[in-house]
Amino acid sequence: MSFFDAFDQIRIINLPARSDRRREMDEQLAKIGLLGDPRVRYFPAERPDDAGRFSSIGAHGCYLSHKYILAQAAAAGESVLILEDDCDFTDAAHKPKPQPGSNTIETAWDIFYGGYYAHNPEDLQASDIIGSHMMGFSREGARRVSAYIETLDPDTEIHPPIDATYVWFRRAYPDVRTRFAVPLLAEQRSSPSDVAPQKWYHRLPFAWRFKRIAERLLKL
């Protein structure tokens, strides 16, 4: 059984203008045999007019995109894997089955982190977690998280980004079963971000593309 067989839906958040990321995601999907899979669909990412109560327009749009995908999965009563379009699969994702003791899909779960940055890797359940580029939700997980997001106070001065919202939910409902991929199944690739502040090579025309090519050559 492949890890990806556990999901009814696989959704990839992608701004229609970011055709470069869509091409790179197609390459990633091909590597693990998911290109053309009927469960896989690109979700046209939200791009609000302003940041609102978020740190940036990108963070706002990312939040809304996750929110809508979860609502759709909850309404359909289906499990869902949400990928962001800067997601690169690691070698561990190519394996046909999770490795024994890897704390992955082979045990019951409601929320699954396939890629993440943990402040305390020694205690993942209690740690603050950064990253939402590969998030899995069971049918029950999608229903409960979607319902929770709908209850968040719209008048809060500063709204948490989507990865922090997932941490808030888990701390509010410790009974929810959370699993973390060990080793990671996905990492974030280096490309111009629509959420985080851009690095110097992302602000220079074509510089980030040369950096990406160099990274690929080093992996050969």
N, C-alpha and C positions, 0 to 999 in steps of 0.2 A: 504493500500500500504506500503510495506517495503521500507526503505531507499535504499536498494540495488537493488530494481527493476528499479531504474532510470538509470541503466548503461547497455550498450550493451556488454561491455567487463569488466572483472575483472582480473587483472594481478598481480601476486605476485612475487616480485623480490627475487630470492633465488640462492645462489651459490650452484652448484651441490654437492660440498663437504660438505655443511652444512645440512646433513640429519637430524640433531637434530632440527634445526629450521623448517624444512619442517614438521616433525612430530608434533611439537608444533602448527604450523599453521593449520595443518589438524584438530587438536583438537579445535582450535578457530573457524574454518569454521563449524565444526559439531555443535557447540553451537548455531550458528545463522542460521542453516539450509542451508548452502551453500556448504557443502561437497558433491561433485559429481555434482554440478551445471555445465551445459555445458559451461556457460560463464566464468567459473573460470579456469585459466591456470597458471602454474608456468612458469616464465620467467627465463631462465638460466642467472644469473647475469654476467655482464662483470667483468673480473679481469685483468686489464692492467698490462704490465710488470713493469711499473713505475708510480710514482705519477704525472709525467708531471708538469703542472702548478697548480695542486691542492695540498691541504695540506697533502694528503696521497693517497696511492693506492686505499684504500677503497672508499674515497670520489670521486676519479676519476671514479671508476667502477660504483658507485651509480649514478653519473651524466649520464654516458653513457647509463645505463640501463633505466633510466627515459626517456632519449632522444629517444632511439629506440622504446620504447613502445608508446610514444606520436606520433612518426612518423608513426608507424603502424596504430594507431587509426585514425590519420588524413587521411592517404591514403585510409582507409576503410570507412571514413565518419561516424565514430561511436564514441559514448561517452565511457569513460573508467575510471575505478577506479583503481588506482595504490596503492598497499599495499607493504610494505617492510616486510620481513619475521620475524621481531621482534615486530610485531604489535599484541597487545592484545586488544580485543574488550571490551568496558566497558558495564555496565548494560544498558546504554542508547541505545546501538546498538541493544539490544535484543528486544526493543519495536517494535510493528508492525507498528507504525506510529510516526513521530516526534511529540514532545509535542508542543502545541500551543505557539507561540511566541519564539520558540527556534532558529529561524534564520537558519533553516537548508534547507532541500531539497524542502520544500513546497513553496518556492519563487524562481523566476527565477534566474539563476546563470550561470556562465561560468567556474569558478574555485571554488572548494569546499574543505575546510580544515576539515578533520574529526578528526585529532589529531595534536596538535601543542603546542608550548611554545611561548607565546607572551610577549615581553618586556613591553608592555603597554596594559594590558587586558581591560582597560577602553576605548580604541580606537583601536579596532582590525584592522580596515581598514588602519590606518596610522602606526601601530606598525611594528617594525621588528619582523619577525616570524622565529622561529627555528623549524625544524622538517619537514619531508616529508614522514612519515610512513603511512599516509592515505590521498591521494590526489585524488580528483575527477575532471574530466574535461568533460564539455558538448562537443558535436560534434564541435561546433564553438570554444570552449576553447581549445580543443586539436589541432585544425588546427592553431589557432593563436599562441599558445605557441610553438608549434613545429616549425613554421616558424621563430619565434623570436630566438629560440635557434640556428637555422642554421645561423643566421646573426651575432652571437657574434664573436668578433675579435679573431682569433686563436693565434695572437701574443701577447695578453695581458700577462704581466709578472705573475700575480696571477689570477687564474680563480676562480670565486665564486662557492661554492658548489651548489647542485641543489636547496636546500631550499632558498638560497639567490638569485639564478637566478629567481625563481618564484616571489620573492619580487621585483627584478629589473624590471621584465616584467610588473607587476601590476602598478608600479610607472611610467613606460614609457607609459602605456596605461590605464589611470584612468577610461576610459569608460567601461572596462571589469568588469563584475559583479562578485564579490567575496562574498562567504558566508562562515561562520565559524560555526562549530558545537558548540552549547552551550546547554547542557553540552557536553563535549568531547565524541566522539564515539569510540576513540581508544587511547591507551597509548603504550609506548615502554616498552617491557618486559626486564628484566635484564638477559642478556646473553652476551657471548663474542662478542664484536663489530668488524665488519670488516671496520668500518669507523672511529669511535672515538677512542682516546687513551684508552687502557684497564685499568680497575681498578685492584687493587691488587688481588682480588679473581678470576679474569679472567686469571691471569698469573700463578696461582698455579694449578697443575693438579687436576681436578675433583672438586675443591673448589667451582666454580661457580654453579655446578650442585647441590651440597648440599645446597647452598644458595637458589636456585630455588625451591627445594623440601620444604625447610623451609617456603618459602613465600606461597606456595600452602597450606601447613598445617595450616598456620595462617588464611587463608581465609575460612577454613571449619567451 
